[in-house]
Amino acid sequence: MFKPEMISFHQCTNCGALEAGCIDTCASCLHSDMGKIQVPGLGKLVSWTTIRKPPLRFKEEGAYHVGVVDLDNGFRITGRFLPEQGDELGDRVVAVRTHLAEQTTPTFRVQKNV
């Protein structure tokens, strides 16, 4: 087992609400002071699909996979998914480092030997 990549979130300094997107104002209390926190990229695979007709900026990559993950901190996020034979919904997943040209979302794979 290896150390998961960390995933960045924004946290309101007023009410403590967490936001996954890059925002300037808290959606809960409208406070404008947001701090950054990082959480381990560990969770459970909820769903995944294959994008066969990618947007133009990913056209060179061809088809790719996207997964929905319930992180251990309670957040549900979407990111790239690297499936392998035998992976199932509900499996534990871990965020991994990838070398995509434009990394804008976390990349997950099933955590083996858990």
N, CA, C and O atoms as CSV, one atom per row, in Angstrom:
chain,resi,resn,atom,element,x,y,z
A,1,MET,N,N,0.845,-1.179,0.000
A,1,MET,CA,C,0.000,0.000,0.000
A,1,MET,C,C,0.889,1.240,0.000
A,1,MET,O,O,1.945,1.250,0.632
A,2,PHE,N,N,0.464,2.277,-0.704
A,2,PHE,CA,C,1.261,3.488,-0.773
A,2,PHE,C,C,0.454,4.682,-0.294
A,2,PHE,O,O,-0.759,4.593,-0.101
A,3,LYS,N,N,1.132,5.784,-0.107
A,3,LYS,CA,C,0.510,7.001,0.391
A,3,LYS,C,C,-0.355,7.626,-0.706
A,3,LYS,O,O,0.113,7.795,-1.832
A,4,PRO,N,N,-1.620,7.975,-0.394
A,4,PRO,CA,C,-2.486,8.573,-1.410
A,4,PRO,C,C,-2.085,10.015,-1.706
A,4,PRO,O,O,-1.502,10.699,-0.866
A,5,GLU,N,N,-2.407,10.454,-2.901
A,5,GLU,CA,C,-2.253,11.867,-3.238
A,5,GLU,C,C,-3.246,12.665,-2.395
A,5,GLU,O,O,-4.313,12.165,-2.040
A,6,MET,N,N,-2.890,13.893,-2.084
A,6,MET,CA,C,-3.778,14.768,-1.328
A,6,MET,C,C,-4.680,15.518,-2.308
A,6,MET,O,O,-4.272,15.836,-3.425
A,7,ILE,N,N,-5.919,15.796,-1.870
A,7,ILE,CA,C,-6.885,16.515,-2.689
A,7,ILE,C,C,-7.199,17.832,-1.995
A,7,ILE,O,O,-7.460,17.863,-0.792
A,8,SER,N,N,-7.173,18.912,-2.754
A,8,SER,CA,C,-7.395,20.252,-2.194
A,8,SER,C,C,-8.875,20.614,-2.158
A,8,SER,O,O,-9.619,20.344,-3.101
A,9,PHE,N,N,-9.284,21.225,-1.058
A,9,PHE,CA,C,-10.626,21.776,-0.887
A,9,PHE,C,C,-10.490,23.189,-0.356
A,9,PHE,O,O,-9.442,23.564,0.170
A,10,HIS,N,N,-11.544,23.969,-0.492
A,10,HIS,CA,C,-11.593,25.294,0.106
A,10,HIS,C,C,-12.492,25.216,1.335
A,10,HIS,O,O,-13.563,24.610,1.288
A,11,GLN,N,N,-12.056,25.834,2.442
A,11,GLN,CA,C,-12.834,25.815,3.678
A,11,GLN,C,C,-13.095,27.247,4.125
A,11,GLN,O,O,-12.184,28.072,4.183
A,12,CYS,N,N,-14.349,27.523,4.439
A,12,CYS,CA,C,-14.740,28.849,4.907
A,12,CYS,C,C,-14.126,29.095,6.284
A,12,CYS,O,O,-14.247,28.258,7.179
A,13,THR,N,N,-13.469,30.239,6.451
A,13,THR,CA,C,-12.861,30.562,7.746
A,13,THR,C,C,-13.906,31.031,8.749
A,13,THR,O,O,-13.612,31.151,9.938
A,14,ASN,N,N,-15.128,31.299,8.281
A,14,ASN,CA,C,-16.198,31.749,9.165
A,14,ASN,C,C,-17.026,30.584,9.710
A,14,ASN,O,O,-17.184,30.450,10.923
A,15,CYS,N,N,-17.561,29.732,8.810
A,15,CYS,CA,C,-18.461,28.657,9.256
A,15,CYS,C,C,-17.847,27.263,9.135
A,15,CYS,O,O,-18.405,26.303,9.667
A,16,GLY,N,N,-16.711,27.131,8.449
A,16,GLY,CA,C,-16.042,25.837,8.331
A,16,GLY,C,C,-16.525,24.963,7.193
A,16,GLY,O,O,-16.036,23.845,7.031
A,17,ALA,N,N,-17.484,25.448,6.389
A,17,ALA,CA,C,-18.012,24.651,5.275
A,17,ALA,C,C,-16.903,24.345,4.266
A,17,ALA,O,O,-16.033,25.178,4.013
A,18,LEU,N,N,-16.950,23.143,3.698
A,18,LEU,CA,C,-15.979,22.724,2.683
A,18,LEU,C,C,-16.584,22.845,1.297
A,18,LEU,O,O,-17.752,22.520,1.088
A,19,GLU,N,N,-15.782,23.315,0.352
A,19,GLU,CA,C,-16.191,23.431,-1.044
A,19,GLU,C,C,-15.122,22.785,-1.912
A,19,GLU,O,O,-13.930,23.019,-1.709
A,20,ALA,N,N,-15.542,21.972,-2.878
A,20,ALA,CA,C,-14.578,21.301,-3.747
A,20,ALA,C,C,-14.088,22.208,-4.863
A,20,ALA,O,O,-12.943,22.084,-5.298
A,21,GLY,N,N,-14.923,23.108,-5.328
A,21,GLY,CA,C,-14.536,23.972,-6.439
A,21,GLY,C,C,-13.688,25.148,-5.996
A,21,GLY,O,O,-13.557,25.432,-4.806
A,22,CYS,N,N,-13.125,25.815,-6.966
A,22,CYS,CA,C,-12.318,27.011,-6.708
A,22,CYS,C,C,-13.269,28.202,-6.611
A,22,CYS,O,O,-13.723,28.723,-7.630
A,23,ILE,N,N,-13.564,28.626,-5.397
A,23,ILE,CA,C,-14.538,29.697,-5.201
A,23,ILE,C,C,-13.967,30.773,-4.293
A,23,ILE,O,O,-13.010,30.542,-3.555
A,24,ASP,N,N,-14.572,31.953,-4.360
A,24,ASP,CA,C,-14.146,33.074,-3.526
A,24,ASP,C,C,-15.102,33.344,-2.377
A,24,ASP,O,O,-14.737,34.020,-1.416
A,25,THR,N,N,-16.337,32.818,-2.462
A,25,THR,CA,C,-17.361,33.092,-1.465
A,25,THR,C,C,-17.991,31.788,-0.998
A,25,THR,O,O,-18.281,30.906,-1.806
A,26,CYS,N,N,-18.201,31.671,0.307
A,26,CYS,CA,C,-18.815,30.475,0.889
A,26,CYS,C,C,-20.282,30.382,0.474
A,26,CYS,O,O,-21.029,31.351,0.610
A,27,ALA,N,N,-20.692,29.233,-0.025
A,27,ALA,CA,C,-22.079,29.020,-0.428
A,27,ALA,C,C,-23.007,28.910,0.776
A,27,ALA,O,O,-24.213,29.115,0.641
A,28,SER,N,N,-22.468,28.589,1.954
A,28,SER,CA,C,-23.294,28.419,3.148
A,28,SER,C,C,-23.587,29.731,3.863
A,28,SER,O,O,-24.728,29.987,4.246
A,29,CYS,N,N,-22.553,30.573,4.046
A,29,CYS,CA,C,-22.738,31.797,4.843
A,29,CYS,C,C,-22.377,33.075,4.084
A,29,CYS,O,O,-22.489,34.170,4.635
A,30,LEU,N,N,-21.946,32.949,2.831
A,30,LEU,CA,C,-21.574,34.072,1.962
A,30,LEU,C,C,-20.355,34.853,2.440
A,30,LEU,O,O,-20.103,35.963,1.972
A,31,HIS,N,N,-19.601,34.279,3.367
A,31,HIS,CA,C,-18.354,34.896,3.833
A,31,HIS,C,C,-17.338,34.826,2.688
A,31,HIS,O,O,-17.343,33.866,1.917
A,32,SER,N,N,-16.476,35.826,2.572
A,32,SER,CA,C,-15.564,35.873,1.425
A,32,SER,C,C,-14.129,35.468,1.746
A,32,SER,O,O,-13.233,35.689,0.931
A,33,ASP,N,N,-13.898,34.886,2.902
A,33,ASP,CA,C,-12.542,34.456,3.249
A,33,ASP,C,C,-12.484,32.932,3.253
A,33,ASP,O,O,-12.952,32.283,4.189
A,34,MET,N,N,-11.903,32.369,2.192
A,34,MET,CA,C,-11.812,30.922,2.057
A,34,MET,C,C,-10.360,30.487,2.183
A,34,MET,O,O,-9.485,31.026,1.505
A,35,GLY,N,N,-10.103,29.514,3.050
A,35,GLY,CA,C,-8.773,28.947,3.194
A,35,GLY,C,C,-8.680,27.647,2.422
A,35,GLY,O,O,-9.700,27.096,2.008
A,36,LYS,N,N,-7.468,27.151,2.222
A,36,LYS,CA,C,-7.258,25.888,1.512
A,36,LYS,C,C,-6.873,24.807,2.504
A,36,LYS,O,O,-6.065,25.035,3.404
A,37,ILE,N,N,-7.458,23.623,2.335
A,37,ILE,CA,C,-7.056,22.460,3.119
A,37,ILE,C,C,-6.825,21.309,2.152
A,37,ILE,O,O,-7.293,21.332,1.014
A,38,GLN,N,N,-6.100,20.309,2.619
A,38,GLN,CA,C,-5.880,19.114,1.814
A,38,GLN,C,C,-6.294,17.899,2.624
A,38,GLN,O,O,-6.027,17.814,3.822
A,39,VAL,N,N,-6.952,16.959,1.951
A,39,VAL,CA,C,-7.377,15.717,2.593
A,39,VAL,C,C,-6.817,14.544,1.796
A,39,VAL,O,O,-6.600,14.660,0.590
A,40,PRO,N,N,-6.583,13.416,2.464
A,40,PRO,CA,C,-6.094,12.235,1.745
A,40,PRO,C,C,-7.117,11.761,0.712
A,40,PRO,O,O,-8.319,11.758,0.980
A,41,GLY,N,N,-6.647,11.369,-0.447
A,41,GLY,CA,C,-7.512,10.878,-1.511
A,41,GLY,C,C,-7.855,9.415,-1.322
A,41,GLY,O,O,-7.439,8.566,-2.110
A,42,LEU,N,N,-8.615,9.120,-0.278
A,42,LEU,CA,C,-9.061,7.752,0.020
A,42,LEU,C,C,-10.577,7.734,0.106
A,42,LEU,O,O,-11.181,8.647,0.668
A,43,GLY,N,N,-11.198,6.693,-0.452
A,43,GLY,CA,C,-12.645,6.614,-0.380
A,43,GLY,C,C,-13.181,5.340,-0.988
A,43,GLY,O,O,-12.487,4.328,-1.086
A,44,LYS,N,N,-14.460,5.417,-1.403
A,44,LYS,CA,C,-15.173,4.262,-1.937
A,44,LYS,C,C,-15.716,4.614,-3.323
A,44,LYS,O,O,-16.282,5.690,-3.520
A,45,LEU,N,N,-15.539,3.703,-4.276
A,45,LEU,CA,C,-16.040,3.899,-5.635
A,45,LEU,C,C,-17.557,3.730,-5.652
A,45,LEU,O,O,-18.075,2.674,-5.289
A,46,VAL,N,N,-18.264,4.776,-6.077
A,46,VAL,CA,C,-19.723,4.756,-6.109
A,46,VAL,C,C,-20.234,4.421,-7.509
A,46,VAL,O,O,-21.215,3.693,-7.663
A,47,SER,N,N,-19.563,4.957,-8.523
A,47,SER,CA,C,-19.984,4.744,-9.904
A,47,SER,C,C,-18.820,5.074,-10.831
A,47,SER,O,O,-17.897,5.790,-10.442
A,48,TRP,N,N,-18.861,4.555,-12.047
A,48,TRP,CA,C,-17.876,4.957,-13.057
A,48,TRP,C,C,-18.416,4.692,-14.448
A,48,TRP,O,O,-19.296,3.854,-14.644
A,49,THR,N,N,-17.874,5.418,-15.406
A,49,THR,CA,C,-18.306,5.289,-16.791
A,49,THR,C,C,-17.126,5.583,-17.716
A,49,THR,O,O,-16.093,6.098,-17.289
A,50,THR,N,N,-17.302,5.250,-18.970
A,50,THR,CA,C,-16.285,5.531,-19.980
A,50,THR,C,C,-16.761,6.674,-20.870
A,50,THR,O,O,-17.873,6.638,-21.397
A,51,ILE,N,N,-15.920,7.679,-21.034
A,51,ILE,CA,C,-16.199,8.790,-21.945
A,51,ILE,C,C,-15.577,8.414,-23.289
A,51,ILE,O,O,-14.356,8.434,-23.444
A,52,ARG,N,N,-16.421,8.074,-24.251
A,52,ARG,CA,C,-15.923,7.609,-25.543
A,52,ARG,C,C,-15.746,8.738,-26.564
A,52,ARG,O,O,-14.966,8.601,-27.507
A,53,LYS,N,N,-16.455,9.836,-26.385
A,53,LYS,CA,C,-16.314,11.010,-27.263
A,53,LYS,C,C,-15.882,12.171,-26.380
A,53,LYS,O,O,-16.718,12.952,-25.924
A,54,PRO,N,N,-14.580,12.288,-26.136
A,54,PRO,CA,C,-14.087,13.303,-25.203
A,54,PRO,C,C,-14.241,14.727,-25.739
A,54,PRO,O,O,-14.339,14.934,-26.948
A,55,PRO,N,N,-14.260,15.709,-24.826
A,55,PRO,CA,C,-14.242,17.109,-25.255
A,55,PRO,C,C,-12.981,17.380,-26.082
A,55,PRO,O,O,-12.012,16.624,-26.014
A,56,LEU,N,N,-13.002,18.449,-26.851
A,56,LEU,CA,C,-11.887,18.756,-27.755
A,56,LEU,C,C,-10.539,18.808,-27.050
A,56,LEU,O,O,-9.539,18.348,-27.601
A,57,ARG,N,N,-10.495,19.364,-25.833
A,57,ARG,CA,C,-9.187,19.481,-25.171
A,57,ARG,C,C,-8.595,18.133,-24.766
A,57,ARG,O,O,-7.397,18.043,-24.496
A,58,PHE,N,N,-9.427,17.073,-24.720
A,58,PHE,CA,C,-8.937,15.733,-24.394
A,58,PHE,C,C,-8.966,14.805,-25.608
A,58,PHE,O,O,-8.744,13.603,-25.467
A,59,LYS,N,N,-9.231,15.339,-26.782
A,59,LYS,CA,C,-9.390,14.534,-27.992
A,59,LYS,C,C,-8.189,13.638,-28.259
A,59,LYS,O,O,-8.359,12.494,-28.680
A,60,GLU,N,N,-6.987,14.131,-28.024
A,60,GLU,CA,C,-5.768,13.360,-28.278
A,60,GLU,C,C,-5.662,12.127,-27.376
A,60,GLU,O,O,-5.001,11.153,-27.737
A,61,GLU,N,N,-6.306,12.162,-26.214
A,61,GLU,CA,C,-6.251,11.027,-25.282
A,61,GLU,C,C,-7.167,9.892,-25.705
A,61,GLU,O,O,-6.941,8.745,-25.319
A,62,GLY,N,N,-8.194,10.184,-26.488
A,62,GLY,CA,C,-9.175,9.176,-26.840
A,62,GLY,C,C,-10.106,8.907,-25.663
A,62,GLY,O,O,-10.284,9.763,-24.796
A,63,ALA,N,N,-10.695,7.721,-25.636
A,63,ALA,CA,C,-11.632,7.372,-24.566
A,63,ALA,C,C,-10.918,7.344,-23.213
A,63,ALA,O,O,-9.750,6.966,-23.126
A,64,TYR,N,N,-11.629,7.746,-22.168
A,64,TYR,CA,C,-11.085,7.695,-20.808
A,64,TYR,C,C,-12.215,7.404,-19.830
A,64,TYR,O,O,-13.387,7.451,-20.203
A,65,HIS,N,N,-11.872,7.105,-18.593
A,65,HIS,CA,C,-12.844,6.700,-17.580
A,65,HIS,C,C,-12.971,7.778,-16.508
A,65,HIS,O,O,-11.994,8.429,-16.137
A,66,VAL,N,N,-14.205,7.952,-16.018
A,66,VAL,CA,C,-14.497,8.909,-14.956
A,66,VAL,C,C,-15.231,8.161,-13.851
A,66,VAL,O,O,-16.135,7.371,-14.123
A,67,GLY,N,N,-14.840,8.412,-12.600
A,67,GLY,CA,C,-15.475,7.760,-11.465
A,67,GLY,C,C,-16.049,8.757,-10.478
A,67,GLY,O,O,-15.598,9.899,-10.390
A,68,VAL,N,N,-17.050,8.308,-9.736
A,68,VAL,CA,C,-17.612,9.072,-8.625
A,68,VAL,C,C,-17.149,8.380,-7.355
A,68,VAL,O,O,-17.312,7.170,-7.201
A,69,VAL,N,N,-16.562,9.167,-6.432
A,69,VAL,CA,C,-15.944,8.617,-5.226
A,69,VAL,C,C,-16.498,9.311,-3.991
A,69,VAL,O,O,-16.566,10.539,-3.938
A,70,ASP,N,N,-16.895,8.521,-2.996
A,70,ASP,CA,C,-17.226,9.056,-1.675
A,70,ASP,C,C,-15.949,9.032,-0.856
A,70,ASP,O,O,-15.499,7.967,-0.434
A,71,LEU,N,N,-15.360,10.208,-0.628
A,71,LEU,CA,C,-14.131,10.290,0.160
A,71,LEU,C,C,-14.413,9.992,1.625
A,71,LEU,O,O,-15.544,10.129,2.091
A,72,ASP,N,N,-13.383,9.588,2.340
A,72,ASP,CA,C,-13.520,9.275,3.759
A,72,ASP,C,C,-13.915,10.493,4.593
A,72,ASP,O,O,-14.432,10.339,5.699
A,73,ASN,N,N,-13.676,11.714,4.074
A,73,ASN,CA,C,-14.055,12.915,4.826
A,73,ASN,C,C,-15.514,13.295,4.610
A,73,ASN,O,O,-15.975,14.304,5.143
A,74,GLY,N,N,-16.260,12.485,3.820
A,74,GLY,CA,C,-17.682,12.730,3.610
A,74,GLY,C,C,-18.019,13.411,2.295
A,74,GLY,O,O,-19.195,13.494,1.939
A,75,PHE,N,N,-17.039,13.895,1.572
A,75,PHE,CA,C,-17.279,14.563,0.298
A,75,PHE,C,C,-17.471,13.540,-0.807
A,75,PHE,O,O,-16.823,12.493,-0.797
A,76,ARG,N,N,-18.347,13.823,-1.756
A,76,ARG,CA,C,-18.494,13.018,-2.972
A,76,ARG,C,C,-17.912,13.838,-4.114
A,76,ARG,O,O,-18.354,14.959,-4.367
A,77,ILE,N,N,-16.920,13.281,-4.804
A,77,ILE,CA,C,-16.284,14.008,-5.900
A,77,ILE,C,C,-16.189,13.132,-7.147
A,77,ILE,O,O,-16.320,11.910,-7.087
A,78,THR,N,N,-15.960,13.789,-8.258
A,78,THR,CA,C,-15.771,13.126,-9.540
A,78,THR,C,C,-14.324,13.298,-9.974
A,78,THR,O,O,-13.740,14.366,-9.785
A,79,GLY,N,N,-13.750,12.268,-10.546
A,79,GLY,CA,C,-12.376,12.356,-11.029
A,79,GLY,C,C,-12.110,11.274,-12.059
A,79,GLY,O,O,-12.965,10.427,-12.320
A,80,ARG,N,N,-10.944,11.307,-12.630
A,80,ARG,CA,C,-10.539,10.243,-13.550
A,80,ARG,C,C,-10.464,8.932,-12.775
A,80,ARG,O,O,-10.173,8.928,-11.579
A,81,PHE,N,N,-10.729,7.818,-13.462
A,81,PHE,CA,C,-10.673,6.498,-12.839
A,81,PHE,C,C,-9.873,5.577,-13.744
A,81,PHE,O,O,-10.069,5.561,-14.959
A,82,LEU,N,N,-8.965,4.808,-13.141
A,82,LEU,CA,C,-8.122,3.858,-13.871
A,82,LEU,C,C,-8.587,2.440,-13.531
A,82,LEU,O,O,-8.057,1.827,-12.605
A,83,PRO,N,N,-9.574,1.910,-14.271
A,83,PRO,CA,C,-10.126,0.601,-13.930
A,83,PRO,C,C,-9.200,-0.547,-14.312
A,83,PRO,O,O,-8.400,-0.456,-15.244
A,84,GLU,N,N,-9.342,-1.629,-13.552
A,84,GLU,CA,C,-8.646,-2.881,-13.852
A,84,GLU,C,C,-9.670,-3.999,-13.801
A,84,GLU,O,O,-10.745,-3.837,-13.223
A,85,GLN,N,N,-9.342,-5.128,-14.400
A,85,GLN,CA,C,-10.236,-6.285,-14.400
A,85,GLN,C,C,-10.600,-6.661,-12.967
A,85,GLN,O,O,-9.719,-6.778,-12.115
A,86,GLY,N,N,-11.878,-6.849,-12.697
A,86,GLY,CA,C,-12.322,-7.290,-11.380
A,86,GLY,C,C,-12.705,-6.165,-10.435
A,86,GLY,O,O,-13.196,-6.440,-9.340
A,87,ASP,N,N,-12.502,-4.913,-10.812
A,87,ASP,CA,C,-12.915,-3.798,-9.960
A,87,ASP,C,C,-14.433,-3.777,-9.852
A,87,ASP,O,O,-15.137,-4.044,-10.826
A,88,GLU,N,N,-14.933,-3.457,-8.658
A,88,GLU,CA,C,-16.374,-3.437,-8.432
A,88,GLU,C,C,-16.776,-2.172,-7.702
A,88,GLU,O,O,-15.977,-1.572,-6.984
A,89,LEU,N,N,-18.036,-1.770,-7.896
A,89,LEU,CA,C,-18.564,-0.648,-7.134
A,89,LEU,C,C,-18.483,-0.990,-5.653
A,89,LEU,O,O,-18.724,-2.133,-5.264
A,90,GLY,N,N,-18.150,-0.020,-4.839
A,90,GLY,CA,C,-17.983,-0.249,-3.406
A,90,GLY,C,C,-16.547,-0.532,-3.011
A,90,GLY,O,O,-16.218,-0.504,-1.825
A,91,ASP,N,N,-15.670,-0.807,-3.997
A,91,ASP,CA,C,-14.250,-1.043,-3.694
A,91,ASP,C,C,-13.615,0.226,-3.134
A,91,ASP,O,O,-14.022,1.340,-3.464
A,92,ARG,N,N,-12.610,0.036,-2.281
A,92,ARG,CA,C,-11.822,1.161,-1.771
A,92,ARG,C,C,-10.943,1.690,-2.897
A,92,ARG,O,O,-10.338,0.915,-3.638
A,93,VAL,N,N,-10.876,3.013,-3.023
A,93,VAL,CA,C,-10.040,3.631,-4.045
A,93,VAL,C,C,-9.070,4.612,-3.410
A,93,VAL,O,O,-9.276,5.087,-2.294
A,94,VAL,N,N,-8.013,4.901,-4.147
A,94,VAL,CA,C,-6.966,5.802,-3.684
A,94,VAL,C,C,-6.600,6.746,-4.830
A,94,VAL,O,O,-6.532,6.331,-5.987
A,95,ALA,N,N,-6.367,8.016,-4.500
A,95,ALA,CA,C,-5.914,8.984,-5.503
A,95,ALA,C,C,-4.451,8.709,-5.815
A,95,ALA,O,O,-3.640,8.503,-4.912
A,96,VAL,N,N,-4.124,8.706,-7.093
A,96,VAL,CA,C,-2.756,8.412,-7.526
A,96,VAL,C,C,-2.233,9.551,-8.399
A,96,VAL,O,O,-3.004,10.310,-8.986
A,97,ARG,N,N,-0.923,9.650,-8.471
A,97,ARG,CA,C,-0.287,10.653,-9.336
A,97,ARG,C,C,-0.324,10.146,-10.777
A,97,ARG,O,O,0.029,9.000,-11.057
A,98,THR,N,N,-0.753,11.012,-11.672
A,98,THR,CA,C,-0.762,10.673,-13.096
A,98,THR,C,C,-0.050,11.780,-13.862
A,98,THR,O,O,0.205,12.859,-13.327
A,99,HIS,N,N,0.258,11.503,-15.087
A,99,HIS,CA,C,0.978,12.472,-15.914
A,99,HIS,C,C,0.116,12.902,-17.092
A,99,HIS,O,O,0.486,12.710,-18.250
A,100,LEU,N,N,-1.039,13.487,-16.783
A,100,LEU,CA,C,-1.903,14.028,-17.825
A,100,LEU,C,C,-1.423,15.433,-18.166
A,100,LEU,O,O,-0.907,16.149,-17.308
A,101,ALA,N,N,-1.594,15.809,-19.393
A,101,ALA,CA,C,-1.129,17.127,-19.831
A,101,ALA,C,C,-1.790,18.255,-19.044
A,101,ALA,O,O,-1.124,19.213,-18.653
A,102,GLU,N,N,-3.088,18.145,-18.811
A,102,GLU,CA,C,-3.824,19.186,-18.107
A,102,GLU,C,C,-4.559,18.574,-16.927
A,102,GLU,O,O,-5.766,18.347,-17.013
A,103,GLN,N,N,-3.877,18.305,-15.845
A,103,GLN,CA,C,-4.497,17.668,-14.682
A,103,GLN,C,C,-5.392,18.675,-13.960
A,103,GLN,O,O,-4.897,19.604,-13.321
A,104,THR,N,N,-6.705,18.491,-14.063
A,104,THR,CA,C,-7.634,19.380,-13.382
A,104,THR,C,C,-8.489,18.647,-12.361
A,104,THR,O,O,-9.150,19.283,-11.541
A,105,THR,N,N,-8.486,17.329,-12.398
A,105,THR,CA,C,-9.253,16.546,-11.437
A,105,THR,C,C,-8.366,15.438,-10.885
A,105,THR,O,O,-7.382,15.051,-11.516
A,106,PRO,N,N,-8.716,14.924,-9.697
A,106,PRO,CA,C,-7.942,13.807,-9.153
A,106,PRO,C,C,-8.118,12.559,-10.014
A,106,PRO,O,O,-9.102,12.433,-10.743
A,107,THR,N,N,-7.170,11.649,-9.927
A,107,THR,CA,C,-7.252,10.365,-10.611
A,107,THR,C,C,-7.233,9.269,-9.557
A,107,THR,O,O,-6.394,9.281,-8.656
A,108,PHE,N,N,-8.171,8.310,-9.672
A,108,PHE,CA,C,-8.312,7.249,-8.685
A,108,PHE,C,C,-8.105,5.883,-9.311
A,108,PHE,O,O,-8.309,5.693,-10.510
A,109,ARG,N,N,-7.694,4.931,-8.474
A,109,ARG,CA,C,-7.669,3.522,-8.858
A,109,ARG,C,C,-8.043,2.713,-7.622
A,109,ARG,O,O,-7.942,3.197,-6.495
A,110,VAL,N,N,-8.479,1.467,-7.850
A,110,VAL,CA,C,-8.848,0.609,-6.725
A,110,VAL,C,C,-7.606,0.309,-5.906
A,110,VAL,O,O,-6.537,0.022,-6.443
A,111,GLN,N,N,-7.772,0.381,-4.596
A,111,GLN,CA,C,-6.671,0.123,-3.662
A,111,GLN,C,C,-6.622,-1.375,-3.400
A,111,GLN,O,O,-7.524,-1.927,-2.771
A,112,LYS,N,N,-5.596,-2.021,-3.869
A,112,LYS,CA,C,-5.449,-3.473,-3.711
A,112,LYS,C,C,-4.904,-3.810,-2.328
A,112,LYS,O,O,-4.238,-2.989,-1.697
A,113,ASN,N,N,-5.191,-5.023,-1.863
A,113,ASN,CA,C,-4.698,-5.535,-0.576
A,113,ASN,C,C,-5.101,-4.667,0.608
A,113,ASN,O,O,-4.272,-4.324,1.450
A,114,VAL,N,N,-6.385,-4.316,0.664
A,114,VAL,CA,C,-6.866,-3.494,1.782
A,114,VAL,C,C,-7.351,-4.394,2.884
A,114,VAL,O,O,-7.800,-3.911,3.923
